[in-house]
Amino acid sequence: MAVEDENLDDVIASLIDDVEDSGDTVSMPGFPEVSGEASENPVTLTERAAKQIRAIKENEDLDEELYLRVAVEGGGCSGLSYKLGFDIRTDEDEIVNSQDMEIVINEKHILYLDGIVIDYPDGLDARGFTFDNPNASESCGCGTSFAV
């Protein structure tokens, strides 16, 4: 399929270009209607997740100029995958704050992430970052990919 070969940002950009604005909602072909404006805090970190992110940044001795980036990319069992990493800020990024941590999100990805809660359980049966996304219509068993 041609869409699989395209960069996800290009696909999202083309969808956004096709957006028909109808008042307070945004309609995109093939996607459910979503609010045209992101919530005040589109990404929320739990205290455990923030603690783990700070520990990673400190252990890796990363530059203070790097921000936590939350993003989506094409792929995974359900179609879109979550991405977490440290990155520089670009002009296309929004900065949100959670747990006294600045997070960068490409403005095109907010549509898919708005309202997400990122946690870091570290028990015997579950360890690693988890994503609770209210926009996901389905998720894979491991919780790292989703569909809208």
KETISE-783409 format. One record per residue: x, y, z of N, C-alpha, C, O, CB in turn. Coordinates in Angstrom, 3 decimals. Atoms other than C-alpha are relative to their C-alpha. Glycine has a CB too. Example, Ala and Ser with C-alpha at 12.3 -4.5 7.8 and 13.67 -1.06 7.14 Angstrom:
! residues 2
> n.px, n.py, n.pz, ca.px, ca.py, ca.pz, c.px, c.py, c.pz, o.px, o.py, o.pz, cb.px, cb.py, cb.pz
> 0.890, -1.190, 0.000, 12.300, -4.500, 7.800, 0.900, 1.200, 0.000, 1.936, 1.181, 0.665, -0.992, 0.027, 1.246
> -0.820, -1.190, -0.060, 13.670, -1.060, 7.140, -0.770, 1.090, 0.730, -0.261, 2.198, 0.899, 0.414, 0.462, -1.415
! end
This chain:
! residues 148
> n.px, n.py, n.pz, ca.px, ca.py, ca.pz, c.px, c.py, c.pz, o.px, o.py, o.pz, cb.px, cb.py, cb.pz
> 0.837, -1.169, 0.000, 0.000, 0.000, 0.000, 0.892, 1.246, 0.000, 1.900, 1.276, 0.706, -0.957, -0.009, 1.215
> -0.827, -1.200, 0.143, 1.373, 3.445, -0.902, 0.125, 0.763, 1.309, 1.172, 1.346, 1.590, -0.578, 0.910, -1.069
> -0.026, -0.750, -1.254, 0.456, 4.958, 2.469, 1.073, -0.541, 0.927, 1.699, 0.238, 1.647, -1.366, -0.052, 0.688
> -1.008, 0.587, -0.865, 2.776, 2.506, 4.271, 1.386, 0.519, -0.320, 2.234, 0.592, 0.570, -0.025, -1.500, -0.114
> -1.304, -0.467, 0.429, 5.716, 3.852, 2.282, 0.228, 1.472, 0.323, 1.368, 1.938, 0.308, 0.161, -0.228, -1.476
> -0.128, -1.428, -0.274, 5.005, 7.485, 3.171, 0.386, 0.232, 1.452, 0.094, -0.593, 2.317, -1.307, 0.733, -0.326
> -0.325, -0.422, -1.356, 6.354, 9.230, 6.236, -1.300, 0.357, 0.692, -2.160, 1.008, 0.098, 0.999, 1.205, 0.008
> 1.243, -0.254, -0.718, 3.651, 9.416, 8.917, -0.313, 1.484, 0.089, -1.476, 1.872, -0.021, 0.072, -0.592, 1.388
> 0.249, -1.437, -0.062, 4.100, 13.176, 9.266, -0.614, 0.510, -1.299, -1.486, 1.378, -1.274, 1.297, 0.751, 0.297
> 0.559, -0.401, 1.287, 3.379, 13.547, 5.534, -1.453, -0.454, -0.128, -2.294, 0.277, -0.651, 0.838, -0.574, -1.149
> 1.367, 0.508, 0.050, 0.268, 11.363, 5.841, -0.904, 0.862, 0.876, -1.986, 1.267, 0.451, -0.053, -1.478, 0.452
> 0.794, -0.833, -0.907, -0.985, 13.334, 8.845, -0.190, 1.393, -0.597, -1.286, 1.951, -0.539, 0.676, 0.097, 1.390
> 0.107, -1.330, 0.603, -0.213, 16.619, 7.072, -1.021, 0.010, -1.124, -1.797, 0.958, -1.251, 1.360, 0.461, -0.525
> 0.958, 0.038, 1.103, -2.199, 15.540, 4.024, -1.424, -0.122, 0.520, -2.350, 0.442, -0.061, 0.315, -1.162, -0.946
> 1.334, 0.101, -0.592, -5.136, 14.577, 6.235, -0.451, 1.326, 0.573, -1.603, 1.730, 0.411, -0.023, -1.065, 1.084
> 0.338, -1.294, -0.589, -5.002, 17.874, 8.072, -0.332, 1.012, -1.089, -1.208, 1.858, -0.907, 1.155, 0.516, 0.874
> 0.294, -0.894, 1.108, -4.923, 19.696, 4.731, -1.412, -0.221, -0.521, -2.037, 0.700, -1.048, 1.009, -0.195, -1.122
> 1.336, 0.332, 0.483, -8.183, 17.898, 3.877, -1.091, 0.271, 1.031, -2.263, -0.015, 0.786, -0.046, -1.443, -0.409
> 0.946, -0.211, -1.088, -9.842, 18.923, 7.134, -1.078, 0.992, -0.416, -0.801, 2.035, -1.009, 0.725, 0.496, 1.257
> 1.123, -0.910, 0.188, -13.267, 20.471, 6.857, -0.395, 0.482, 1.376, -0.877, -0.303, 2.193, -1.206, -0.688, -0.745
> 0.288, -0.537, -1.316, -13.754, 22.762, 9.819, -1.487, 0.292, 0.087, -2.030, 1.066, -0.702, 0.836, 1.272, 0.284
> 1.438, -0.210, -0.173, -17.336, 22.627, 11.060, -0.271, 0.400, 1.442, -0.706, -0.424, 2.247, -0.806, -1.279, -0.380
> 0.230, -0.482, -1.354, -17.587, 24.750, 14.179, 1.090, -0.452, 0.949, 2.272, -0.188, 0.729, -1.344, -0.469, 0.501
> -0.934, 0.411, -1.035, -15.976, 23.196, 17.231, 0.616, -1.366, -0.243, 1.461, -1.799, 0.541, -0.685, 0.002, 1.317
> -0.554, 1.323, 0.250, -15.200, 19.813, 15.677, 0.751, -0.013, -1.315, 0.565, 0.854, -2.169, -1.103, -1.059, -0.005
> -0.777, 0.160, 1.215, -12.818, 18.636, 13.000, -0.356, -1.340, -0.606, -0.335, -2.357, 0.087, 1.524, 0.107, 0.277
> 0.309, 1.238, 0.700, -13.810, 16.039, 10.406, 1.101, -0.303, -0.994, 1.490, 0.556, -1.785, -1.365, 0.090, -0.709
> -1.004, 0.432, 0.961, -11.203, 14.081, 8.492, -0.492, -1.299, -0.613, -0.982, -2.169, 0.109, 1.410, -0.176, 0.670
> 0.466, 1.215, 0.644, -12.044, 11.412, 5.922, 0.639, -1.241, 0.634, 1.859, -1.317, 0.777, 0.303, 0.048, -1.498
> -0.497, 1.254, -0.540, -11.746, 7.952, 7.470, 0.312, 0.022, 1.487, 0.713, -1.001, 2.042, 1.206, -0.392, -0.732
> -0.287, -0.105, -1.426, -11.321, 9.220, 11.043, -1.222, 0.545, 0.709, -2.009, 1.283, 0.117, 1.233, 0.899, 0.260
> 1.139, -0.544, -0.744, -13.849, 9.948, 13.777, 0.167, 1.485, 0.244, 1.280, 2.010, 0.200, -0.172, -0.728, 1.329
> -0.081, -1.422, -0.316, -14.733, 13.546, 14.601, 0.716, 0.174, 1.324, 0.505, -0.594, 2.262, -1.406, 0.645, 0.049
> -0.713, -0.304, -1.235, -12.461, 15.032, 17.230, -0.109, 1.490, 0.253, -0.383, 2.272, -0.657, 1.492, -0.448, -0.073
> 0.018, -1.409, -0.362, -12.373, 18.308, 19.084, 1.055, 0.736, -0.799, 2.158, 0.221, -0.985, 0.230, 0.188, 1.512
> -0.943, -0.779, 0.786, -10.689, 21.009, 17.026, 1.119, 0.587, 0.831, 2.129, 1.012, 0.270, -0.717, 1.095, -0.711
> -1.019, -0.574, -0.863, -8.688, 22.212, 20.041, 0.446, -1.043, 1.003, -0.376, -1.756, 1.577, -0.522, 1.261, 0.717
> -0.534, 0.932, -0.981, -6.415, 20.150, 22.232, -0.324, 0.498, 1.399, -0.516, 1.692, 1.632, 1.524, -0.178, -0.179
> 0.237, -0.375, -1.390, -7.030, 20.082, 25.933, 1.202, 0.776, 0.529, 2.244, 0.845, -0.123, -0.271, -1.252, 0.873
> -1.067, -0.800, -0.578, -4.914, 22.232, 28.211, 1.267, -0.829, 0.211, 2.371, -0.334, -0.013, -0.456, 0.607, 1.320
> -1.129, 0.907, -0.175, -2.666, 19.250, 29.021, -0.239, -1.258, -0.824, -0.790, -2.232, -0.310, 0.206, -0.352, 1.499
> 0.278, 1.156, 0.850, -2.781, 16.837, 26.082, 0.745, -1.268, 0.424, 0.314, -2.370, 0.083, 0.354, 0.330, -1.419
> -0.763, 1.153, -0.476, -0.156, 14.549, 27.722, 0.202, 0.142, 1.501, 0.627, 1.190, 1.986, 1.372, -0.121, -0.739
> -0.198, 0.015, -1.437, -0.066, 13.610, 31.389, 0.931, -1.139, 0.365, 0.739, -2.276, -0.068, -1.344, -0.130, 0.744
> -0.895, 1.016, -0.545, 2.770, 11.765, 33.097, -0.421, -0.301, 1.426, -0.756, 0.613, 2.180, 1.485, 0.464, -0.055
> 0.196, 0.323, -1.402, 2.167, 9.873, 36.303, 1.308, 0.294, 0.725, 2.348, 0.485, 0.095, -0.440, -1.494, 0.191
> -1.210, -0.242, -0.785, 4.625, 10.444, 39.125, 1.050, -1.082, -0.273, 2.241, -0.784, -0.371, -0.338, 0.050, 1.503
> -0.945, 1.091, 0.281, 6.170, 7.005, 38.447, 0.681, 0.164, -1.348, 1.883, -0.072, -1.474, -0.716, -1.339, 0.046
> -0.579, -0.192, 1.331, 6.661, 7.768, 34.751, 1.004, 1.141, 0.013, 2.091, 1.016, -0.552, -1.101, 0.276, -1.035
> -0.914, -1.146, -0.066, 8.229, 11.165, 35.470, 1.287, -0.375, 0.723, 2.374, 0.018, 0.301, -0.675, 1.189, 0.706
> -1.182, 0.440, -0.756, 10.581, 9.598, 38.029, 0.914, -0.857, -0.874, 2.134, -0.693, -0.847, -0.424, -0.790, 1.257
> -0.796, 0.868, 0.877, 11.703, 6.963, 35.506, 0.656, 0.807, -1.121, 1.811, 0.555, -1.465, -0.882, -1.113, -0.599
> -0.560, -0.833, 1.080, 12.211, 9.552, 32.742, 1.163, 0.832, 0.525, 2.197, 0.945, -0.134, -1.091, 0.926, -0.603
> -1.109, -0.762, -0.596, 14.315, 11.727, 35.050, 1.213, -0.893, 0.255, 2.349, -0.478, 0.025, -0.449, 0.658, 1.315
> -1.094, 0.936, -0.263, 16.385, 8.678, 36.041, 0.732, -0.364, -1.290, 1.961, -0.428, -1.305, -0.535, -1.270, 0.679
> -0.616, 0.322, 1.291, 17.000, 7.758, 32.391, 0.850, 1.169, -0.475, 1.990, 0.985, -0.899, -1.077, -0.348, -1.056
> -0.733, -1.180, 0.460, 18.025, 11.308, 31.528, 1.279, 0.199, 0.806, 2.321, 0.542, 0.248, -0.883, 1.250, 0.097
> -1.175, -0.159, -0.854, 20.401, 11.452, 34.501, 1.027, -1.115, -0.247, 2.224, -0.848, -0.353, -0.418, 0.013, 1.477
> -0.912, 1.133, 0.212, 21.870, 7.969, 33.951, 0.705, 0.061, -1.341, 1.848, -0.380, -1.465, -0.756, -1.301, 0.106
> -0.589, -0.115, 1.337, 22.495, 8.685, 30.274, 0.794, 1.289, -0.149, 1.416, 1.520, -1.186, -1.090, -0.065, -1.070
> -0.708, -1.280, 0.004, 23.980, 12.098, 31.154, -0.350, 0.824, -1.238, 0.526, 1.304, -1.957, 1.514, -0.231, 0.066
> 0.486, -0.703, 1.181, 21.824, 13.776, 28.508, 0.017, 1.506, 0.206, -0.137, 1.996, 1.325, -1.406, -0.462, -0.351
> -0.056, -1.462, 0.013, 22.085, 17.465, 27.613, -1.312, 0.584, 0.517, -2.389, 0.060, 0.233, 0.297, 0.522, -1.426
> 1.175, -0.686, -0.530, 19.695, 19.803, 29.407, -0.870, 0.586, -1.113, -2.043, 0.878, -0.880, 0.428, 1.105, 0.957
> 0.750, -0.550, 1.131, 18.623, 21.116, 25.964, -0.971, -1.018, -0.605, -1.796, -0.661, -1.445, 0.964, 0.489, -1.071
> 0.869, 1.037, 0.540, 16.877, 17.803, 25.237, -1.291, -0.074, 0.810, -1.278, 0.009, 2.038, 0.717, -1.366, -0.003
> 1.318, 0.119, -0.600, 13.159, 17.452, 25.936, -0.497, -1.430, -0.185, -0.027, -2.154, -1.063, -0.993, 1.022, -0.623
> 0.702, 1.253, 0.243, 11.010, 14.377, 26.341, -0.929, 0.236, -1.182, -1.712, 1.186, -1.176, -0.793, -0.486, 1.277
> 0.900, -0.088, 1.152, 9.261, 13.848, 22.996, -0.971, -1.172, 0.052, -0.571, -2.326, 0.207, 0.798, 0.004, -1.347
> 1.044, 1.005, 0.111, 5.963, 11.991, 22.804, -0.550, 0.131, -1.412, -0.919, 1.222, -1.846, -1.130, 0.182, 1.102
> 0.410, -0.042, 1.406, 4.950, 11.041, 19.270, -0.708, -1.293, -0.383, -0.778, -2.240, 0.400, 1.218, 0.234, -0.917
> 0.549, 1.213, 0.597, 3.179, 8.517, 17.087, 0.698, -0.228, -1.324, 1.198, 0.708, -1.948, -1.545, 0.100, -0.190
> -0.525, 0.319, 1.328, 4.431, 6.713, 14.013, -0.789, -1.174, -0.552, -1.379, -1.952, 0.199, 1.530, -0.326, 0.051
> 0.690, 1.109, 0.645, 2.950, 4.313, 11.511, 0.683, -1.308, 0.332, 1.910, -1.380, 0.404, -0.054, 0.200, -1.513
> -0.547, 1.318, -0.285, 3.376, 0.643, 12.331, -0.594, -0.579, 1.262, -1.406, 0.060, 1.931, 1.505, 0.065, 0.122
> 0.538, 0.676, -1.173, 2.649, -1.817, 15.086, -1.216, -0.822, -0.367, -1.737, -0.721, -1.478, -0.355, 1.007, 1.087
> 1.119, 0.925, 0.232, -0.129, -4.367, 15.414, -1.292, 0.715, -0.389, -2.057, 0.221, -1.216, -0.244, -0.833, 1.240
> 1.280, -0.692, 0.184, -2.935, -1.805, 15.437, 0.056, 1.174, -0.964, -0.973, 1.806, -1.205, -0.494, 0.483, 1.315
> -0.083, -1.058, 1.001, -1.635, 0.742, 12.912, 0.887, 1.166, 0.360, 1.643, 1.637, -0.489, -1.334, 0.506, -0.273
> -0.843, -1.098, -0.462, 0.032, 3.497, 14.976, 0.721, -0.439, 1.264, 0.151, -1.146, 2.095, -0.838, 1.288, 0.255
> -0.785, 0.344, -1.184, 2.784, 3.130, 17.572, 0.390, 1.262, 0.751, 0.580, 2.324, 0.159, 1.257, -0.803, -0.389
> -0.464, -1.102, -0.838, 3.752, 5.357, 20.473, 1.519, 0.050, -0.042, 2.186, -0.981, -0.122, -0.506, -0.153, 1.460
> -1.449, -0.201, -0.055, 7.254, 6.821, 20.541, 0.318, 0.946, 1.153, -0.311, 1.994, 1.303, 0.547, 0.564, -1.353
> -0.530, -0.841, -1.066, 9.076, 8.229, 23.562, 1.490, 0.114, -0.211, 2.147, -0.867, -0.561, -0.331, -0.576, 1.415
> -1.442, -0.170, 0.121, 12.545, 9.687, 23.436, 0.377, 1.423, 0.357, -0.483, 2.264, 0.618, 0.480, -0.346, -1.420
> -0.493, -1.342, -0.285, 14.701, 12.706, 24.086, 0.415, 0.642, -1.314, 1.067, 0.013, -2.147, 1.189, -0.032, 1.011
> -0.192, -0.653, 1.282, 14.923, 15.263, 21.314, 0.076, 1.516, 0.219, -0.267, 2.030, 1.284, -1.148, -0.368, -0.987
> 0.003, -1.456, -0.040, 15.454, 18.927, 20.534, -1.385, 0.508, -0.400, -2.156, -0.210, -1.037, 1.099, 0.586, -0.936
> 1.273, -0.620, 0.355, 12.492, 21.273, 20.150, 0.104, 0.573, -1.406, 1.145, 1.115, -1.778, -0.390, 1.105, 1.021
> 0.062, -0.597, 1.327, 11.459, 22.330, 16.629, -1.114, 1.049, -0.020, -1.881, 1.169, 0.935, -0.236, -1.089, -1.092
> 1.035, -1.022, 0.150, 9.232, 25.150, 15.373, -1.400, -0.604, -0.103, -2.387, 0.088, 0.146, 0.283, 0.848, -1.226
> 1.292, 0.657, 0.148, 6.442, 22.610, 14.759, -0.491, -0.633, 1.298, -1.538, -1.279, 1.309, 0.083, -1.050, -1.073
> 0.322, 0.650, -1.262, 6.367, 21.501, 18.407, -0.809, 0.889, 0.925, -0.653, 2.110, 0.951, 1.258, -0.429, 0.690
> 0.692, -0.604, -1.128, 4.010, 22.351, 21.206, 0.730, -0.482, 1.245, 1.208, -1.616, 1.275, -1.543, -0.377, 0.031
> -0.585, 0.422, -1.261, 5.420, 22.279, 24.731, -1.110, -0.086, 1.032, -1.873, 0.862, 1.219, 1.124, 0.976, 0.461
> 0.947, 0.173, -1.093, 3.277, 20.877, 27.524, 0.801, -0.340, 1.250, 1.944, -0.789, 1.166, -1.061, -1.115, -0.323
> -0.685, 0.254, -1.261, 4.161, 20.498, 31.174, -0.806, -0.992, 0.810, -2.015, -0.838, 0.982, 0.216, 1.307, 0.793
> 0.622, 0.981, -0.882, 3.415, 17.501, 33.363, 1.046, -0.448, 0.999, 2.176, -0.756, 0.620, -0.579, -1.214, -0.800
> -0.919, 0.406, -1.064, 5.016, 16.606, 36.696, 1.276, 0.856, -0.018, 2.371, 0.342, 0.216, 0.358, -1.495, -0.147
> -1.131, -0.935, 0.080, 7.284, 19.681, 36.326, 1.022, -0.409, -1.057, 2.216, -0.142, -0.916, 0.685, 0.102, 1.354
> -0.859, 0.421, 1.105, 8.690, 18.209, 33.115, -0.578, 0.555, -1.303, -1.769, 0.404, -1.576, 0.123, -1.563, -0.059
> 0.446, -0.510, 1.291, 8.519, 19.916, 29.720, 0.054, -1.121, -1.029, 1.046, -1.841, -1.142, 0.866, 1.205, -0.452
> 0.159, 1.052, 0.998, 7.319, 17.615, 26.947, -0.263, 0.668, -1.335, -1.076, 1.589, -1.413, -1.153, -0.989, 0.377
> 0.258, -0.539, 1.333, 7.477, 18.371, 23.216, -0.828, -1.000, -0.799, -0.618, -2.211, -0.738, 1.329, 0.323, -0.735
> 0.876, 0.800, 0.846, 4.827, 17.123, 20.821, -0.160, 0.744, -1.312, -0.503, 1.926, -1.315, -1.391, -0.265, 0.683
> 0.257, -0.598, 1.293, 4.653, 17.797, 17.112, -1.493, 0.303, -0.077, -2.322, -0.551, 0.237, 0.458, -0.938, -1.168
> 1.403, -0.429, 0.003, 1.423, 19.735, 16.619, -0.897, -0.944, -0.803, -2.087, -1.049, -0.508, -0.110, 1.410, -0.563
> 0.784, 0.932, 0.811, 0.281, 17.176, 14.005, -0.350, -1.269, 0.773, -1.318, -1.948, 0.429, 0.762, -0.361, -1.268
> 0.219, 1.230, -0.759, 0.471, 14.350, 16.561, -0.974, 0.190, 1.153, -1.499, -0.789, 1.684, 1.313, -0.517, 0.530
> 0.875, -0.258, -1.144, -1.627, 16.041, 19.252, -1.383, -0.595, -0.233, -2.012, -1.071, 0.712, -0.112, 1.509, 0.265
> 1.300, 0.565, 0.340, -4.788, 14.897, 17.463, -0.119, -1.441, 0.498, -1.192, -1.855, 0.939, -0.224, 0.057, -1.514
> 0.005, 1.412, -0.370, -3.829, 11.283, 18.264, 0.372, -0.231, 1.465, 0.141, -1.320, 1.991, 0.952, -0.762, -0.889
> -0.493, 0.163, -1.355, -2.397, 11.886, 21.744, -0.800, 0.745, 1.058, -0.606, 0.507, 2.250, 1.402, 0.441, 0.059
> 0.693, -0.872, -0.943, -4.775, 14.390, 23.345, -0.698, -0.797, 1.094, -1.580, -1.610, 0.819, -1.010, 0.868, -0.732
> 0.602, 0.668, -1.143, -5.673, 13.167, 26.823, 0.753, -1.237, 0.476, 0.333, -1.873, 1.442, -1.387, -0.380, -0.334
> -0.740, 1.211, -0.347, -3.083, 10.366, 26.993, 0.648, 0.130, 1.378, 1.125, 1.199, 1.761, 1.069, -0.294, -1.061
> -0.686, 0.084, -1.292, -1.743, 9.307, 30.391, 1.094, -1.053, -0.145, 0.829, -2.198, -0.512, -1.002, -0.361, 1.178
> -1.148, 0.908, 0.100, 1.733, 7.754, 30.440, 0.414, -0.382, 1.415, 0.644, 0.476, 2.267, 1.199, 0.661, -0.785
> -0.354, 0.512, -1.313, 2.590, 5.549, 33.399, 1.218, -0.913, -0.136, 1.618, -1.270, -1.245, -1.198, -0.758, 0.645
> -1.131, 0.919, -0.028, 5.521, 3.345, 34.427, -0.154, -0.966, 1.167, 0.461, -0.780, 2.217, 1.335, 0.773, 0.105
> 0.087, 1.002, -1.059, 4.447, 0.329, 36.469, 1.314, -0.778, 0.056, 1.946, -1.019, -0.973, -1.207, -0.962, -0.235
> -1.254, 0.747, -0.112, 7.414, -1.581, 37.831, -0.159, -1.218, 0.890, 0.750, -1.582, 1.637, 1.107, 0.896, 0.540
> 0.280, 1.201, -0.785, 5.817, -4.621, 39.419, 0.538, -1.246, -0.685, 1.168, -1.173, -1.740, -1.498, -0.142, 0.236
> -0.472, 1.272, 0.539, 6.564, -8.290, 38.819, -0.707, -0.376, -1.297, -0.099, -0.981, -2.180, -0.192, -1.098, 1.023
> 0.752, 0.399, 1.184, 3.837, -8.716, 36.217, 0.001, 1.046, -1.105, -0.388, 0.743, -2.233, -1.406, -0.307, 0.382
> -0.034, -1.047, 1.030, 4.294, -5.415, 34.373, 1.125, 0.972, 0.321, 1.249, 1.463, 1.443, -1.368, 0.750, -0.090
> -1.078, -0.961, -0.163, 7.303, -3.221, 33.857, 0.198, 0.704, -1.337, 0.291, 0.061, -2.382, 1.320, -0.694, 0.485
> -0.197, -0.783, 1.210, 7.761, -0.419, 31.356, -1.074, 1.053, -0.143, -2.034, 1.091, 0.627, 0.015, -0.899, -1.221
> 0.951, -1.085, 0.211, 5.906, 2.569, 30.015, -1.297, -0.555, -0.569, -1.297, -1.422, -1.443, 0.589, 1.073, -0.941
> 1.320, 0.364, 0.510, 2.177, 2.177, 29.461, -0.706, 1.280, -0.442, -0.404, 2.371, 0.042, -0.842, -0.768, 1.084
> 0.690, -1.134, 0.604, -0.155, 4.439, 27.498, -1.507, -0.217, 0.104, -2.037, -1.195, -0.423, 0.430, 0.190, -1.481
> 1.455, 0.037, -0.098, -3.798, 5.095, 28.376, -0.524, 1.140, -0.862, -0.543, 2.298, -0.443, -0.497, 0.124, 1.500
> 0.376, -0.993, 0.999, -5.122, 6.882, 25.306, -1.509, -0.023, -0.235, -2.028, -1.010, -0.756, 0.752, -0.249, -1.318
> 1.447, -0.029, 0.207, -8.798, 7.955, 25.236, -0.406, 0.075, -1.480, -1.573, -0.139, -1.806, -0.587, 1.175, 0.740
> 0.308, -0.095, 1.434, -8.569, 8.423, 21.433, 0.096, -1.341, -0.709, -0.352, -1.468, -1.849, 0.933, 0.987, -0.665
> -0.219, 1.300, 0.628, -7.680, 4.784, 20.746, -1.310, -0.787, -0.058, -1.968, -0.995, 0.961, 1.077, -0.799, 0.768
> 1.185, 0.839, 0.138, -10.537, 2.729, 19.348, 0.344, -1.453, 0.268, -0.527, -2.253, 0.610, -0.612, 0.152, -1.396
> -0.486, 1.335, -0.342, -8.422, -0.401, 19.800, 1.503, 0.081, 0.251, 2.185, 0.965, -0.266, -0.325, -1.030, -1.133
> -1.413, 0.061, -0.317, -5.004, -1.315, 21.167, 0.469, -1.429, -0.145, -0.329, -2.362, -0.054, 0.280, 0.531, 1.418
> -0.550, 1.340, 0.073, -2.699, -4.263, 20.725, 0.159, -0.553, 1.411, 0.029, 0.189, 2.384, 1.351, -0.004, -0.750
> -0.138, 0.640, -1.298, -2.127, -6.727, 23.551, 1.123, 0.563, 0.848, 1.003, 0.624, 2.071, 0.214, -1.449, -0.184
> -1.133, -0.528, -0.776, 1.220, -5.221, 24.543, -0.186, 1.482, 0.334, 0.560, 2.020, 1.152, 1.311, -0.198, -0.775
> 0.299, -1.385, -0.339, -0.239, -1.689, 24.602, 0.892, 1.042, -0.636, 0.828, 2.210, -0.253, 0.067, 0.157, 1.437
> -0.888, -0.967, 0.614, 2.370, -0.059, 22.393, -0.487, 0.498, -1.354, 0.144, 1.370, -1.953, 1.352, -0.596, -0.150
> 0.552, -0.539, 1.242, 0.221, 0.439, 19.308, -1.509, 0.116, 0.143, -2.124, -0.506, 1.009, 0.372, -0.895, -1.221
> 1.432, -0.277, -0.105, -3.296, 1.649, 18.679, -0.575, 0.383, -1.352, 0.158, 0.623, -2.312, -0.261, 1.113, 1.017
> 0.722, -0.473, 1.189, -5.911, 2.557, 16.080, -1.006, 1.035, 0.460, -1.450, 1.026, 1.608, -0.709, -1.181, -0.766
> 1.022, -1.000, -0.298, -8.298, 5.495, 15.917, -1.203, -0.224, -0.866, -2.181, 0.517, -0.768, 0.535, 1.415, -0.197
! end
